[in-house]
Amino acid sequence: MSNKLYLRIKKTNQHLYAYVLHNGKQLLTVSTNQKMIQKNIEKIDSQRLPEIIGYFLSEKIKESGLSNIYLKKTYLFHGKVKTVVEELRKNGIIIF
């Protein structure tokens, strides 16, 4: 098994999920259906949701002391996926 950490982003019609995986197991998860985000979801512009997901995930990654995360490309690198990754990079997370 690999010791690499992977970022996986999943999109549905209603929600956006971002996971940090290690050996197929979820270490960290942030999604638009979590309570901390759901409370303010009506107030947030839907275009900003990927930024907010990226911000909360970057904070969790920093708290965990993780670094060097590889992007698991399940979708084309544009739109919401690109926005989440750019937000992570902006907050100091190294993504390959």
OpenMM code with the backbone's topology and positions (N, CA, C; nanometers):
from openmm import Vec3, app, unit

residues = "MET SER ASN LYS LEU TYR LEU ARG ILE LYS LYS THR ASN GLN HIS LEU TYR ALA TYR VAL LEU HIS ASN GLY LYS GLN LEU LEU THR VAL SER THR ASN GLN LYS MET ILE GLN LYS ASN ILE GLU LYS ILE ASP SER GLN ARG LEU PRO GLU ILE ILE GLY TYR PHE LEU SER GLU LYS ILE LYS GLU SER GLY LEU SER ASN ILE TYR LEU LYS LYS THR TYR LEU PHE HIS GLY LYS VAL LYS THR VAL VAL GLU GLU LEU ARG LYS ASN GLY ILE ILE ILE PHE".split()
positions = [
    Vec3(0.0830, -0.1191, 0.0000),
    Vec3(0.0000, 0.0000, 0.0000),
    Vec3(0.0873, 0.1252, 0.0000),
    Vec3(0.0333, 0.2273, -0.0571),
    Vec3(0.1031, 0.3542, -0.0689),
    Vec3(0.0793, 0.4400, 0.0551),
    Vec3(0.1776, 0.5200, 0.0891),
    Vec3(0.1624, 0.6117, 0.2020),
    Vec3(0.1163, 0.7496, 0.1573),
    Vec3(0.0762, 0.7609, 0.0318),
    Vec3(0.0329, 0.8898, -0.0204),
    Vec3(-0.1063, 0.9247, 0.0299),
    Vec3(-0.1276, 1.0540, 0.0459),
    Vec3(-0.2599, 1.1064, 0.0789),
    Vec3(-0.3221, 1.1583, -0.0494),
    Vec3(-0.4482, 1.1283, -0.0690),
    Vec3(-0.5175, 1.1692, -0.1906),
    Vec3(-0.6353, 1.2591, -0.1583),
    Vec3(-0.6560, 1.3594, -0.2432),
    Vec3(-0.7734, 1.4452, -0.2364),
    Vec3(-0.8710, 1.3951, -0.3414),
    Vec3(-0.9916, 1.3638, -0.2986),
    Vec3(-1.0966, 1.3216, -0.3923),
    Vec3(-1.2121, 1.4188, -0.3784),
    Vec3(-1.2590, 1.4684, -0.4902),
    Vec3(-1.3720, 1.5609, -0.4912),
    Vec3(-1.4866, 1.4934, -0.5643),
    Vec3(-1.6024, 1.4945, -0.5006),
    Vec3(-1.7213, 1.4320, -0.5588),
    Vec3(-1.8292, 1.5382, -0.5734),
    Vec3(-1.8938, 1.5389, -0.6904),
    Vec3(-2.0005, 1.6350, -0.7164),
    Vec3(-2.1307, 1.5595, -0.7389),
    Vec3(-2.2391, 1.6124, -0.6838),
    Vec3(-2.3725, 1.5647, -0.7165),
    Vec3(-2.4530, 1.6861, -0.7615),
    Vec3(-2.5778, 1.6646, -0.7957),
    Vec3(-2.6601, 1.7778, -0.8388),
    Vec3(-2.6818, 1.8787, -0.7268),
    Vec3(-2.6816, 1.8323, -0.6013),
    Vec3(-2.7107, 1.9217, -0.4896),
    Vec3(-2.5920, 1.9516, -0.4001),
    Vec3(-2.4942, 1.8626, -0.3935),
    Vec3(-2.3872, 1.8787, -0.2950),
    Vec3(-2.2493, 1.8606, -0.3569),
    Vec3(-2.1504, 1.9081, -0.2827),
    Vec3(-2.0104, 1.8962, -0.3193),
    Vec3(-1.9375, 1.8365, -0.1994),
    Vec3(-1.8566, 1.7334, -0.2234),
    Vec3(-1.7848, 1.6640, -0.1173),
    Vec3(-1.6359, 1.6679, -0.1477),
    Vec3(-1.5527, 1.6854, -0.0450),
    Vec3(-1.4075, 1.6795, -0.0601),
    Vec3(-1.3536, 1.5889, 0.0500),
    Vec3(-1.2771, 1.4876, 0.0096),
    Vec3(-1.2233, 1.3890, 0.1031),
    Vec3(-1.0716, 1.3876, 0.0948),
    Vec3(-1.0062, 1.3615, 0.2069),
    Vec3(-0.8646, 1.3278, 0.2072),
    Vec3(-0.8590, 1.1800, 0.2425),
    Vec3(-0.7983, 1.1012, 0.1516),
    Vec3(-0.7948, 0.9560, 0.1656),
    Vec3(-0.6529, 0.9072, 0.1893),
    Vec3(-0.6406, 0.7994, 0.2668),
    Vec3(-0.5141, 0.7299, 0.2867),
    Vec3(-0.5449, 0.5813, 0.2827),
    Vec3(-0.4859, 0.5114, 0.1864),
    Vec3(-0.5125, 0.3679, 0.1671),
    Vec3(-0.6617, 0.3389, 0.1549),
    Vec3(-0.7338, 0.4252, 0.0875),
    Vec3(-0.8761, 0.4043, 0.0635),
    Vec3(-0.9671, 0.4407, 0.1789),
    Vec3(-0.9110, 0.4853, 0.2892),
    Vec3(-0.9919, 0.5231, 0.4057),
    Vec3(-0.9970, 0.6751, 0.4172),
    Vec3(-1.1139, 0.7256, 0.4527),
    Vec3(-1.1308, 0.8699, 0.4671),
    Vec3(-1.0677, 0.9179, 0.5970),
    Vec3(-0.9789, 1.0139, 0.5847),
    Vec3(-0.9207, 1.0766, 0.7034),
    Vec3(-0.9967, 1.2038, 0.7381),
    Vec3(-1.0263, 1.2839, 0.6362),
    Vec3(-1.0965, 1.4109, 0.6556),
    Vec3(-1.2043, 1.4247, 0.5491),
    Vec3(-1.3156, 1.4850, 0.5865),
    Vec3(-1.4248, 1.5087, 0.4921),
    Vec3(-1.4865, 1.6450, 0.5184),
    Vec3(-1.5152, 1.7158, 0.4120),
    Vec3(-1.5923, 1.8400, 0.4197),
    Vec3(-1.6923, 1.8350, 0.3049),
    Vec3(-1.8170, 1.8705, 0.3341),
    Vec3(-1.9181, 1.8707, 0.2286),
    Vec3(-2.0207, 1.9800, 0.2540),
    Vec3(-2.0975, 2.0085, 0.1510),
    Vec3(-2.1985, 2.1132, 0.1618),
    Vec3(-2.3184, 2.0698, 0.2439),
    Vec3(-2.3271, 1.9429, 0.2802),
    Vec3(-2.4396, 1.9009, 0.3640),
    Vec3(-2.4006, 1.8840, 0.5108),
    Vec3(-2.2836, 1.9347, 0.5508),
    Vec3(-2.2460, 1.9338, 0.6915),
    Vec3(-2.3128, 2.0504, 0.7628),
    Vec3(-2.3402, 2.0313, 0.8909),
    Vec3(-2.4153, 2.1314, 0.9681),
    Vec3(-2.3499, 2.2690, 0.9678),
    Vec3(-2.2166, 2.2746, 0.9812),
    Vec3(-2.1495, 2.4048, 0.9890),
    Vec3(-2.1656, 2.4842, 0.8594),
    Vec3(-2.1793, 2.4167, 0.7483),
    Vec3(-2.1984, 2.4851, 0.6208),
    Vec3(-2.3465, 2.5015, 0.5906),
    Vec3(-2.4275, 2.4027, 0.6261),
    Vec3(-2.5717, 2.4069, 0.5997),
    Vec3(-2.6393, 2.5266, 0.6657),
    Vec3(-2.5915, 2.5657, 0.7837),
    Vec3(-2.6523, 2.6783, 0.8549),
    Vec3(-2.6534, 2.8050, 0.7705),
    Vec3(-2.5455, 2.8253, 0.6971),
    Vec3(-2.5289, 2.9498, 0.6219),
    Vec3(-2.5447, 2.9331, 0.4716),
    Vec3(-2.5872, 2.8155, 0.4276),
    Vec3(-2.5889, 2.7874, 0.2837),
    Vec3(-2.6842, 2.8784, 0.2067),
    Vec3(-2.7937, 2.9218, 0.2702),
    Vec3(-2.8869, 3.0112, 0.2016),
    Vec3(-2.8252, 3.1487, 0.1809),
    Vec3(-2.7366, 3.1878, 0.2722),
    Vec3(-2.6745, 3.3196, 0.2657),
    Vec3(-2.5558, 3.3232, 0.1693),
    Vec3(-2.5051, 3.2053, 0.1322),
    Vec3(-2.3845, 3.1964, 0.0509),
    Vec3(-2.4227, 3.1815, -0.0959),
    Vec3(-2.3570, 3.2575, -0.1812),
    Vec3(-2.3754, 3.2444, -0.3252),
    Vec3(-2.3239, 3.1068, -0.3680),
    Vec3(-2.3977, 3.0366, -0.4519),
    Vec3(-2.3601, 2.9005, -0.4913),
    Vec3(-2.2253, 2.8963, -0.5629),
    Vec3(-2.1831, 3.0058, -0.6222),
    Vec3(-2.0527, 3.0108, -0.6875),
    Vec3(-1.9387, 3.0109, -0.5858),
    Vec3(-1.9672, 3.0512, -0.4628),
    Vec3(-1.8641, 3.0570, -0.3585),
    Vec3(-1.8549, 2.9287, -0.2772),
    Vec3(-1.9494, 2.8370, -0.2935),
    Vec3(-1.9472, 2.7133, -0.2150),
    Vec3(-1.8174, 2.6338, -0.2317),
    Vec3(-1.7647, 2.6160, -0.3534),
    Vec3(-1.6374, 2.5438, -0.3649),
    Vec3(-1.5234, 2.6119, -0.2898),
    Vec3(-1.5220, 2.7448, -0.2869),
    Vec3(-1.4199, 2.8171, -0.2107),
    Vec3(-1.4328, 2.7861, -0.0620),
    Vec3(-1.5553, 2.7835, -0.0137),
    Vec3(-1.5789, 2.7581, 0.1284),
    Vec3(-1.5420, 2.6147, 0.1647),
    Vec3(-1.5747, 2.5201, 0.0769),
    Vec3(-1.5351, 2.3806, 0.0983),
    Vec3(-1.3828, 2.3717, 0.1040),
    Vec3(-1.3141, 2.4370, 0.0107),
    Vec3(-1.1677, 2.4377, 0.0096),
    Vec3(-1.1092, 2.4995, 0.1348),
    Vec3(-1.1691, 2.6080, 0.1815),
    Vec3(-1.1201, 2.6747, 0.3026),
    Vec3(-1.1342, 2.5843, 0.4252),
    Vec3(-1.2536, 2.5274, 0.4455),
    Vec3(-1.2743, 2.4416, 0.5621),
    Vec3(-1.1862, 2.3169, 0.5569),
    Vec3(-1.1670, 2.2606, 0.4375),
    Vec3(-1.0803, 2.1436, 0.4256),
    Vec3(-0.9357, 2.1810, 0.4546),
    Vec3(-0.8912, 2.2971, 0.4071),
    Vec3(-0.7532, 2.3388, 0.4347),
    Vec3(-0.7305, 2.3588, 0.5840),
    Vec3(-0.8295, 2.4122, 0.6538),
    Vec3(-0.8173, 2.4285, 0.7988),
    Vec3(-0.8072, 2.2928, 0.8684),
    Vec3(-0.8879, 2.1969, 0.8261),
    Vec3(-0.8819, 2.0626, 0.8852),
    Vec3(-0.7478, 1.9956, 0.8566),
    Vec3(-0.6961, 2.0150, 0.7351),
    Vec3(-0.5671, 1.9559, 0.6986),
    Vec3(-0.4561, 2.0160, 0.7842),
    Vec3(-0.4580, 2.1473, 0.8034),
    Vec3(-0.3568, 2.2131, 0.8868),
    Vec3(-0.3638, 2.1647, 1.0309),
    Vec3(-0.4858, 2.1509, 1.0848),
    Vec3(-0.5030, 2.1027, 1.2217),
    Vec3(-0.4495, 1.9612, 1.2372),
    Vec3(-0.4607, 1.8800, 1.1325),
    Vec3(-0.4169, 1.7407, 1.1377),
    Vec3(-0.2672, 1.7264, 1.1172),
    Vec3(-0.2024, 1.8305, 1.0680),
    Vec3(-0.0592, 1.8240, 1.0437),
    Vec3(-0.0233, 1.7475, 0.9170),
    Vec3(-0.1168, 1.7337, 0.8251),
    Vec3(-0.0915, 1.6618, 0.7005),
    Vec3(-0.0317, 1.7567, 0.5973),
    Vec3(0.0370, 1.7002, 0.4997),
    Vec3(0.0913, 1.7802, 0.3898),
    Vec3(0.1098, 1.6903, 0.2683),
    Vec3(0.1466, 1.7497, 0.1561),
    Vec3(0.1737, 1.6769, 0.0321),
    Vec3(0.0598, 1.5838, -0.0068),
    Vec3(-0.0443, 1.6408, -0.0595),
    Vec3(-0.1636, 1.5659, -0.0977),
    Vec3(-0.1700, 1.5575, -0.2496),
    Vec3(-0.2034, 1.4403, -0.2987),
    Vec3(-0.2153, 1.4166, -0.4421),
    Vec3(-0.3615, 1.4249, -0.4822),
    Vec3(-0.3883, 1.4896, -0.5945),
    Vec3(-0.5249, 1.5037, -0.6438),
    Vec3(-0.5640, 1.3788, -0.7205),
    Vec3(-0.6729, 1.3167, -0.6785),
    Vec3(-0.7279, 1.2017, -0.7493),
    Vec3(-0.8255, 1.2567, -0.8517),
    Vec3(-0.7879, 1.2512, -0.9782),
    Vec3(-0.8665, 1.3168, -1.0827),
    Vec3(-0.9823, 1.2287, -1.1274),
    Vec3(-1.0980, 1.2538, -1.0692),
    Vec3(-1.2187, 1.1825, -1.1091),
    Vec3(-1.3045, 1.2679, -1.2012),
    Vec3(-1.2776, 1.3973, -1.2053),
    Vec3(-1.3487, 1.4905, -1.2926),
    Vec3(-1.2457, 1.5743, -1.3666),
    Vec3(-1.2883, 1.6404, -1.4735),
    Vec3(-1.2002, 1.7335, -1.5418),
    Vec3(-1.1608, 1.8454, -1.4458),
    Vec3(-1.0391, 1.8963, -1.4641),
    Vec3(-0.9872, 1.9984, -1.3730),
    Vec3(-1.0342, 2.1367, -1.4167),
    Vec3(-1.1599, 2.1657, -1.3904),
    Vec3(-1.2143, 2.2989, -1.4159),
    Vec3(-1.3377, 2.3172, -1.3291),
    Vec3(-1.3880, 2.4386, -1.3268),
    Vec3(-1.5098, 2.4657, -1.2510),
    Vec3(-1.4918, 2.4484, -1.1013),
    Vec3(-1.5838, 2.3750, -1.0398),
    Vec3(-1.5847, 2.3587, -0.8943),
    Vec3(-1.4615, 2.2855, -0.8442),
    Vec3(-1.4167, 2.1836, -0.9175),
    Vec3(-1.2978, 2.1075, -0.8768),
    Vec3(-1.1765, 2.2001, -0.8732),
    Vec3(-1.1591, 2.2781, -0.9769),
    Vec3(-1.0461, 2.3710, -0.9836),
    Vec3(-1.0536, 2.4746, -0.8719),
    Vec3(-1.1727, 2.5226, -0.8425),
    Vec3(-1.1900, 2.6231, -0.7376),
    Vec3(-1.1517, 2.5672, -0.6011),
    Vec3(-1.1926, 2.4434, -0.5709),
    Vec3(-1.1571, 2.3808, -0.4428),
    Vec3(-1.0057, 2.3665, -0.4322),
    Vec3(-0.9412, 2.3158, -0.5366),
    Vec3(-0.7960, 2.2949, -0.5346),
    Vec3(-0.7217, 2.4278, -0.5233),
    Vec3(-0.7652, 2.5287, -0.5961),
    Vec3(-0.7003, 2.6601, -0.5869),
    Vec3(-0.7134, 2.7194, -0.4472),
    Vec3(-0.8273, 2.6996, -0.3835),
    Vec3(-0.8465, 2.7500, -0.2468),
    Vec3(-0.7536, 2.6772, -0.1495),
    Vec3(-0.7372, 2.5469, -0.1677),
    Vec3(-0.6445, 2.4713, -0.0831),
    Vec3(-0.5022, 2.5231, -0.1012),
    Vec3(-0.4612, 2.5419, -0.2250),
    Vec3(-0.3259, 2.5928, -0.2522),
    Vec3(-0.3071, 2.7330, -0.1958),
    Vec3(-0.4095, 2.8156, -0.2082),
    Vec3(-0.4029, 2.9530, -0.1565),
    Vec3(-0.3822, 2.9532, -0.0049),
    Vec3(-0.4343, 2.8515, 0.0624),
    Vec3(-0.4213, 2.8423, 0.2075),
    Vec3(-0.3011, 2.7587, 0.2511),
    Vec3(-0.2075, 2.7330, 0.1598),
    Vec3(-0.0803, 2.6719, 0.1967),
    Vec3(-0.0739, 2.5208, 0.1898),
    Vec3(-0.1714, 2.4545, 0.1316),
    Vec3(-0.1684, 2.3091, 0.1190),
    Vec3(-0.0995, 2.2748, -0.0130),
    Vec3(-0.0023, 2.1834, -0.0082),
    Vec3(0.0713, 2.1439, -0.1279),
    Vec3(-0.0033, 2.0292, -0.1946),
    Vec3(-0.0437, 2.0515, -0.3199),
    Vec3(-0.1184, 1.9504, -0.3943),
    Vec3(-0.0429, 1.9192, -0.5223),
    Vec3(-0.0228, 1.7895, -0.5458),
    Vec3(0.0469, 1.7429, -0.6667),
    Vec3(-0.0528, 1.6950, -0.7685),
] * unit.nanometer
topology = app.Topology()
chain = topology.addChain("A")
for resn in residues:
    res = topology.addResidue(resn, chain)
    for name in ("N", "CA", "C"):
        topology.addAtom(name, app.Element.getBySymbol(name[0]), res)
